[in-house]
Amino acid sequence: MDVRLTHVGAATLILDIGSLRFLTDPVFDPAGGRYSFGWGTGSRKLTAPAVPPEAVGHIDAVLLSHDQHQDNLDTAGRELLRSADRTLTTPIGARRLGGTAEGLRTWERATLVTADGVTITITATPAQHGTPGIHLLSGATTGFMLEWAGQRHGALYISGDTLWFKGIAEVGQRFKVGTAITHLGKASFPITGPAQFTMNAAGGVKLVQALQPRTVIPVHYEGWAHFREPQAEIGRAFTAAGLADRLLWLTPGVAQQVEV
């Protein structure tokens, strides 16, 4: 099937897969806002969305890694949830959101069917939002694996906000991954010291070495003040590991066709 990805900003992507439109972690507030994430942490949004919310169109399903932090779901993003046919997220997130939100436990599945009858299976994958201990404060998150008949290189994986941990290695044992949309950026805060909340570039390299995707699409590394590793630093780490040829950098607001 034809697959096109449009990077809106941070972890927000429009995924057009056949006749279906998916939206990940919807963040559409204007630039400049300051947000509290709890426990003394917070951040400022630096960039506006590359696609305005009114231009997103019909959403068949939102794939929401978690609902508790505004860099993954903000005020304008919550409004978009109201118009989406379905929202797939963590069980606790679904309880908080209500409406069309559906909670998936790790390894649970949901399905959608395209207009021409192709079934897309979405599996919730493990994610750990922070270094051990700190992840209990930051709350539950999930990744997603999308599979359908005819994938040439393997399944489409979305890591969600996570660090490298043993759960990601298990993803590689269960699935053949062709494309990995990877949340990077080394999210961290002064008040929490060296603790990290998302993967740094080194963790991204470990993920790729474990899952062996053909294509790696970094997201969640720009647009917010608490992201510590920009594109250049990610690129250097992947080059040093001999993996630079797998990177696909999306231009914000521009639909990119991807061979899956």
N, C-alpha and C positions, 0 to 999 in steps of 0.2 A: 504494500500500500504506500501511497504517497505520504511522507512524513515531513512536516515543516515546523520548525521551532522559532519562536520570536521571544527574545529576551527583553523583558519589560524593565528589569532592575533587580538587584539583590538576588533573591531566590524565586522571583516571579517570572514564570514562563508561560506563554501560550503554546500548547502542543496541538497541532492539527494532524490527526492520524486518520486517514481516510475521510469519512464524513463527520467524524467526531471531533469536538473541540474540548480539550482539557486545559485547566488553568492550575498552576502550582502556586502555593503560598502567596495569596493576593495582597500586594502592598501598592496602594495607589494614591496615598496622601501626597500633597505637594511637598517640595523640599523645604527645609528650615525648621521643621517641628522637632521638639525635644520630647522624649518618651522615657518613662520610668519602667524598668523591667522587674522591679522588686528587689528586696535584699540589698538596697543601696546601689544597684546597678542601673544604668540608663544610657541613652545615646541620643545623638542628633542625626536626623536624616539630611544628607548632603545633596542629593540629586532628585529631580522630579522623575516620575515614571516616563519611560520612553514611548509608551502607548497610553493615552488617556482612558479612564474607565469606560467612558461612553463609546469608545471605539472597539471594545473587546467583543461585542456581539454575544450571540447565544452561547452559553456554557453548558455542555453536557455533563461534565463532572469537574469539581475542584478536588485536587489532590493536596491536602493540607497536612504538612508534617507535624504542626502543632498550632494551637490557637492562643497560647499564653504570652507571646512576645510580639510586639508591634512591628518588628522587622520581618516577620513572617505573616502577620495578619493585622492590618491597621484598620482605622475607621472606615475608609472608603472600600477597603477589601471586604469588610463585614457586610457592607451594603450589597456588594456583588454576590455574596453567598445567597442572598435572598432570591436572586434571579436564576441561580444555577439549578439544574435538574437534581443533582446529587452533590454531596460533599463527603468525601472519604477522609477519615482522620483517625486519631487515637480514640479509644473508648471513652476516656475521661473528657476529651475535647468534644466529642459528640454529645455527651450529657450536658456540658456547659452551653454548647451552641444551640441545641434543639433544632427545630425546623427539619430540613432535609439532610442533616448531618448523620452519617452512619459511622460507627466505631468499628475498626478492624483491629483485633488482637494480632500479635506477631504471627505470621504465616497464614493468617486468614485471607480469604479471597473474595473478590466481587467481580462481576462481569458486566460489560456493556457490549452492545452489538451495533455494528455500523449499518448504514443504509443498504449496503449490498450483502449483508448477512455474515460478516466476519466478526467472530467473537474475540473481544479483547479481555484477557484475564488480568486483574490487578491483585497482586499479593502484597500484603504489608510485610516489610522487612525490618530487622532489628536496627535500632538507633540508640545512641547514648549521648545525651546533650550535655557533655562536660566530662572533665576528669573525674575519676572515682570519688564518690562522696558529694562533690559539687553538683553532679547530675541529679541528685535527689532533690536539691533546691530548685534547679532549673525546670524540672518536670518532664513528663513523658513526651517523646517524639517518635515518629515513625518514618521509614523510607517506603518506597514503592517499587515493585517490579511489574512491568507491563509486557505481556506475551500475546502473540497472535500467530496464526498460521501464515507461513510464507516469509517470516523474518529470515534474512539472508545470513546475518552474522551473529544473531543471538538476541536475547531479551533487552529491553530498555529499562535501565535502572536509575532511580532517583534516590540519592543517599539520604535526603533530609538533613536536618541539623544534627550532626553527630561527630564524635571523634573516631579515630581508628580504635577498634576494640575487637574482641574475639567474635562478636556477632557478625561483623562484616566478613570475616573469614568463612563463616558458615554460609553466608550468601553465595560465596564463590563455590562452595561445595554442592549447593543445591541447584544452581542455575548456570547456564552458559550465557554470559553477558556480552552483548555486542556493543552497546552504547551506555556509558555511565555519565549521568548528570550529577556532578559532585559538588556539594556545598563545602567551600573552603573558607579562606579569609582569616583564620586564626582569631575568631571573635574572643575578646577578653576585655577586662575592666580593671582600672587601678585598684579598686577596693578589694578585688579577689586575687590580687597578686599574680603569680605565675599560672593560675588555673586558666584553662582554655575551655571554650564552649562549642567550638566547631573545629574541624580539621585544619591544621597548618599544611603547608606544602609537603612536608615530609610524610604526614599522615596520608595525604592524597597519593603520594608515590606508593606507599604500602598498599593502599586500596587497589591501585591499578596492578601492582605486582600480584596481588591475591586473586583478583577477578579477571584479569587479562582481557579487558574490553578492547575492541578495535578503535573506538572513538571515545575520547574523554572531553566532556563539556563542563568547564568550570563555571560555577555561579556562586553568589553569596560572598563575593570578595570585594565589592565596591559599593559606594553609595551611602555608607553609614560610618560614623566616626569610630565605632568600636571594632571595625574590621582592621586588622593589623598587617596583613600580608597582601599587597596589591598584585596585579597581573604580572609585573616584571619579576617579582620574587618567586611566584609560582612557576613562571617560565624557566627561571634559572634552575630550580630544583628538578624539574622534569628533564631539562637538558642534561644535567649532571647524571641523572639516572638512565639516560638513553631512551627516554620516553617522549621527547618533544614532538615527534611525528604523530603522536596519537591525539594531541591537543587540538580542539576546535574551539576557537574564540568567537562567540557570537557578537555581532554588532547590535547594540541596543536598538530596538524598534524595527529591525530589518528581519523579515522572515528568511530563514535559512533551510534549504532542503537537506535532509540527512538521510543517508543510506543506512537502514537498520537491518 
